[in-house]
């Protein structure tokens, strides 16, 4: 019995020795290392398994897409646009309302060479085809007249452009000199009204400065954006929700006028209608000789007024601001150009369209 106890004490003594402890710690460290390496390998296998699953799914999707493409090729359409050949898919063309209606009507039949003849500009149509295929409209190389021509063909083919392209067409179409700050402010005000800039109704420098030219293009149109540039380079105008009616004064309390560039270094600013339903004030009017934004019915004073000169053209104007619209600057009638009267460089009126 005494010998057994002595042996147990000896074993306890050996286990407690530094050498044994070092061995145990090394063994434990090695075991943890093997365990970590095993876990890392399992993680790698899991990642590889996911990658293989993804590749299999991608391949299945590719096969489906290839089958779809194979079916779609069977529905290719050959067009002769202004004598230039275009070949595309039927469902690509059906993104345009014009072709969608034609194909469904059954009256759109090919010629002997199996092509469909379209009597439109092939240069524009190439841009349109790119837009139908990719959703990207490239117009950087087009000048003002080129953009107008393209817009005409887009309308002809029943293609509605996203808002960003509508803005781009306007901002590159206008001859009124606007810096980036003015552009952003004007677009922001129009956005707030849930509107976008549409067709240009009148450009005085091209269509004529006379009242007849204005009336023939703008009567009964609403809502409209009016842009005016003075000879001194200042830019102002207004947005009107009421239609232009000959020899009548009109009121819409949502109308506003604005300054985009003025001689006082005031950032772009707009002014709201301030007279409620008062019968003495109106937001706009025009007759045979004048065009006014904001006026007092009795004394004829106006916030912004354009009037014909001795040649019958709208080349002069003046301000009595504030009349119907509220002045938040305190500068008054000299705000827009620095003087009460001004000479006209350009006038443009655009039709506005609802985005709702």
C-alpha positions in Angstrom: 0.0 0.0 0.0 2.8 2.3 0.9 4.5 1.5 -2.5 1.4 2.4 -4.5 1.1 5.8 -2.8 4.7 6.5 -3.5 4.2 5.7 -7.1 1.1 8.0 -7.4 3.2 10.8 -5.8 5.9 10.2 -8.3 3.5 10.3 -11.3 2.0 13.6 -10.0 5.4 15.0 -9.6 6.3 14.1 -13.2 3.0 15.5 -14.6 3.8 18.7 -12.9 7.2 19.0 -14.4 7.9 21.8 -17.0 8.7 19.3 -19.7 5.4 17.6 -19.5 3.5 20.9 -19.3 5.4 22.1 -22.4 4.5 18.9 -24.3 0.8 19.2 -23.3 0.7 22.8 -24.5 2.4 22.0 -27.8 -0.1 19.1 -28.3 -3.0 21.4 -27.6 -1.7 24.1 -30.0 -1.1 21.6 -32.7 -4.7 20.2 -32.2 -6.1 23.7 -32.5 -4.1 24.3 -35.7 -5.4 21.1 -37.2 -8.9 22.1 -36.2 -8.6 25.6 -37.7 -7.1 24.2 -40.9 -10.0 21.8 -41.2 -12.5 24.6 -40.7 -10.8 26.7 -43.3 -10.9 23.8 -45.8 -14.6 23.3 -45.1 -15.2 27.0 -45.7 -13.3 26.9 -49.0 -15.3 23.9 -50.0 -18.5 25.7 -49.1 -17.4 28.8 -51.2 -16.5 26.6 -54.1 -19.8 24.8 -53.9 -21.6 28.1 -54.0 -19.5 29.2 -57.0 -20.3 26.0 -58.8 -24.0 26.4 -58.1 -23.8 30.0 -59.4 -22.0 28.8 -62.6 -24.6 26.1 -63.1 -27.4 28.7 -62.7 -25.7 31.1 -65.0 -25.3 28.4 -67.7 -29.0 27.5 -67.3 -29.9 31.2 -67.8 -27.5 31.4 -70.8 -29.2 28.4 -72.4 -32.6 29.9 -71.8 -31.4 33.2 -73.4 -29.9 31.3 -76.3 -33.2 29.5 -76.9 -35.0 32.8 -76.7 -32.6 34.4 -79.1 -33.0 31.5 -81.5 -36.8 32.0 -81.4 -36.5 35.7 -81.8 -34.3 35.4 -84.9 -37.3 33.8 -86.6 -39.1 37.2 -86.2 -36.6 39.5 -87.8 -38.0 42.3 -89.8 -36.3 44.1 -92.8 -37.1 47.8 -93.2 -36.2 50.2 -96.0 -36.2 53.6 -94.4 -35.6 56.3 -97.0 -33.9 53.7 -99.2 -31.5 52.5 -96.4 -31.9 48.9 -95.2 -32.4 48.1 -91.5 -32.7 44.6 -90.1 -34.0 44.1 -86.5 -36.3 42.1 -84.4 -40.1 42.5 -84.4 -40.3 42.9 -80.7 -37.7 45.6 -80.8 -39.8 47.6 -83.2 -42.9 47.0 -81.2 -41.5 49.2 -78.4 -42.6 52.1 -80.7 -46.3 52.7 -80.9 -46.3 53.2 -84.6 -44.9 49.7 -85.4 -46.9 48.0 -82.7 -50.1 49.3 -84.2 -49.0 48.4 -87.8 -48.1 44.8 -87.0 -51.3 44.2 -85.1 -53.4 45.8 -87.9 -52.4 43.2 -90.5 -52.2 45.8 -93.2 -48.5 46.3 -93.0 -47.2 44.1 -95.8 -43.7 43.6 -97.1 -42.6 44.3 -100.7 -41.3 41.7 -103.1 -37.9 41.8 -101.5 -39.5 41.1 -98.1 -38.7 44.6 -96.8 -41.1 47.1 -95.4 -40.8 50.6 -96.8 -40.9 53.6 -94.4 -40.7 57.1 -95.9 -38.7 58.8 -93.1 -35.2 60.1 -92.5 -32.7 57.2 -92.3 -30.2 59.2 -90.2 -32.9 59.9 -87.6 -34.0 56.3 -87.8 -30.6 55.0 -87.0 -30.6 57.0 -83.7 -34.1 55.8 -83.0 -33.1 52.1 -83.6 -30.2 52.5 -81.2 -32.6 53.9 -78.6 -35.1 51.1 -79.0 -32.3 48.5 -78.7 -30.4 50.0 -75.8 -32.6 52.6 -74.1 -29.9 55.2 -74.7 -30.6 58.2 -76.9 -27.4 59.7 -78.3 -27.9 63.3 -79.6 -24.7 65.0 -78.7 -23.6 65.4 -82.3 -26.9 67.0 -83.4 -27.5 70.7 -83.7 -30.7 72.5 -82.9 -32.4 71.7 -86.3 -31.1 68.1 -86.0 -32.8 67.7 -82.6 -36.0 69.2 -83.9 -36.0 66.8 -86.8 -35.3 63.9 -84.5 -38.1 65.0 -82.1 -40.5 65.1 -85.1 -39.6 61.5 -86.0 -39.8 60.3 -82.4 -43.4 61.7 -82.2 -44.2 60.2 -85.6 -43.1 56.7 -84.4 -45.0 57.1 -81.2 -42.0 57.0 -78.9 -42.4 58.7 -75.5 -39.1 59.8 -74.1 -38.1 59.6 -70.4 -38.1 62.9 -68.5 -34.3 63.2 -68.5 -34.3 63.2 -72.3 -37.2 65.7 -72.4 -35.1 68.0 -70.3 -32.0 67.5 -72.5 -34.0 68.4 -75.6 -35.2 71.6 -74.1 -31.9 72.7 -72.6 -30.1 72.1 -75.9 -33.0 73.6 -77.9 -33.4 76.9 -76.2 -31.3 79.9 -77.5 -31.8 81.7 -74.2 -28.4 81.8 -72.5 -28.8 80.0 -69.2 -25.9 79.0 -66.9 -26.1 75.7 -64.9 -27.5 77.3 -61.8 -30.4 78.9 -63.9 -31.0 75.6 -65.7 -31.2 73.6 -62.4 -33.5 76.2 -60.8 -35.9 76.4 -63.7 -36.1 72.6 -64.1 -36.6 72.3 -60.3 -39.6 74.8 -60.4 -41.1 72.9 -63.3 -40.6 69.6 -61.6 -42.4 70.9 -58.5 -45.5 71.4 -60.7 -45.3 67.8 -62.0 -44.6 69.2 -65.5 -41.9 68.7 -68.2 -41.0 71.0 -71.1 -42.5 69.8 -74.3 -42.9 71.4 -77.7 -41.5 74.8 -78.5 -44.4 76.9 -79.7 -42.7 80.1 -80.6 -39.2 81.5 -81.0 -39.4 85.2 -82.0 -36.0 85.3 -83.7 -37.0 82.5 -86.1 -40.8 82.8 -86.3 -41.1 86.6 -86.1 -41.5 89.1 -83.3 -45.0 90.2 -84.4 -48.2 89.6 -82.3 -49.6 87.6 -85.3 -46.8 85.2 -85.1 -47.3 84.8 -81.3 -51.0 84.4 -81.6 -50.9 81.9 -84.5 -48.6 79.6 -82.5 -49.7 80.1 -78.9 -53.4 80.8 -78.7 -55.4 78.2 -76.7 -52.2 76.5 -75.5 -51.6 75.7 -71.8 -49.7 75.5 -69.6 -46.8 77.4 -71.1 -43.3 78.6 -70.1 -42.3 82.1 -71.3 -38.6 82.9 -71.5 -37.4 86.5 -72.3 -33.8 87.7 -72.8 -33.1 91.4 -72.9 -30.5 93.0 -75.1 -28.4 93.5 -72.0 -28.3 89.7 -71.5 -30.7 89.4 -68.5 -33.2 86.5 -68.5 -36.7 86.4 -67.0 -40.1 85.2 -67.7 -43.1 83.3 -66.3 -45.0 80.0 -66.1 -48.7 80.2 -66.8 -51.4 77.5 -66.3 -54.1 79.3 -68.1 -54.4 79.2 -71.9 -53.7 82.2 -74.1 -57.0 83.7 -75.3 -57.1 86.7 -77.7 -58.1 90.0 -76.2 -58.8 88.5 -72.8 -57.2 88.9 -69.4 -56.8 85.7 -67.4 -56.1 84.7 -63.8 -54.6 81.6 -62.4 -53.3 81.8 -58.8 -50.7 79.1 -59.5 -48.9 81.3 -62.1 -45.5 82.7 -61.2 -42.9 84.9 -62.8 -39.1 84.6 -62.3 -35.7 86.1 -62.8 -32.9 83.7 -64.0 -30.2 86.3 -64.5 -30.3 89.9 -63.2 -27.8 92.7 -62.6 -28.0 92.4 -58.8 -26.3 89.0 -58.5 -29.4 87.5 -57.0 -29.6 83.8 -57.7 -32.5 82.5 -59.7 -35.8 83.4 -57.9 -39.5 83.2 -58.6 -42.4 85.3 -57.5 -45.9 83.9 -56.7 -49.3 85.4 -57.5 -50.2 87.6 -54.6 -53.8 88.9 -55.2 -56.0 85.9 -54.6 -59.3 86.1 -56.3 -59.4 89.9 -56.6 -61.1 91.0 -59.7 -58.7 93.9 -60.1 -55.6 91.8 -60.7 -54.8 89.3 -63.4 -51.9 87.0 -64.0 -51.6 87.6 -67.8 -53.2 89.1 -70.9 -52.5 90.0 -74.5 -54.1 91.9 -77.3 -53.1 93.2 -80.7 -50.2 95.2 -79.4 -49.1 94.0 -75.9 -48.3 90.8 -74.0 -48.3 91.1 -70.2 -47.5 88.9 -67.3 -49.2 90.2 -64.2 -51.4 93.4 -64.4 -53.8 95.7 -62.7 -57.0 95.7 -64.7 -57.9 99.3 -64.1 -54.7 101.2 -64.5 -53.0 98.8 -66.9 -49.8 98.5 -65.0 -48.0 95.2 -65.4 -45.3 93.2 -63.7 -43.7 92.3 -67.0 -44.9 93.9 -70.3 -43.9 93.5 -73.9 -45.3 95.9 -76.5 -45.0 96.4 -80.2 -42.9 99.3 -81.6 -43.5 101.4 -84.6 -42.6 98.4 -86.8 -45.2 96.2 -85.2 -42.7 93.9 -83.5 -42.4 92.9 -79.8 -38.9 94.4 -79.4 -39.5 96.6 -76.3 -40.8 96.1 -72.8 -41.1 97.5 -69.3 -41.7 96.6 -65.7 -44.1 97.9 -63.0 -43.2 95.0 -60.7 -44.7 94.3 -58.1 -48.3 94.4 -59.3 -49.9 91.0 -59.2 -46.9 89.1 -58.1 -45.2 89.4 -54.7 -41.7 91.0 -54.6 -39.6 89.2 -52.0 -36.4 91.1 -52.8 -37.5 94.7 -52.1 -35.9 95.9 -55.4 -39.1 96.3 -57.4 -39.2 97.2 -61.1 -35.5 97.5 -61.5 -34.9 93.9 -60.4 -35.0 92.2 -63.8 -32.7 94.3 -65.9 -31.6 97.2 -63.7 -34.0 99.6 -65.5 -37.8 100.0 -65.8 -37.7 99.6 -69.6 -35.7 97.2 -71.8 -35.0 96.1 -75.3 -35.9 92.5 -76.3 -33.2 90.1 -77.7 -35.3 86.9 -77.7 -38.6 85.4 -76.7 -39.4 81.7 -76.5 -42.6 80.0 -75.4 -42.8 76.3 -74.7 -45.7 74.0 -74.0 -45.6 72.2 -70.7 -46.8 68.6 -70.3 -48.0 66.8 -67.2 -45.9 63.8 -66.0 -48.9 62.3 -64.0 
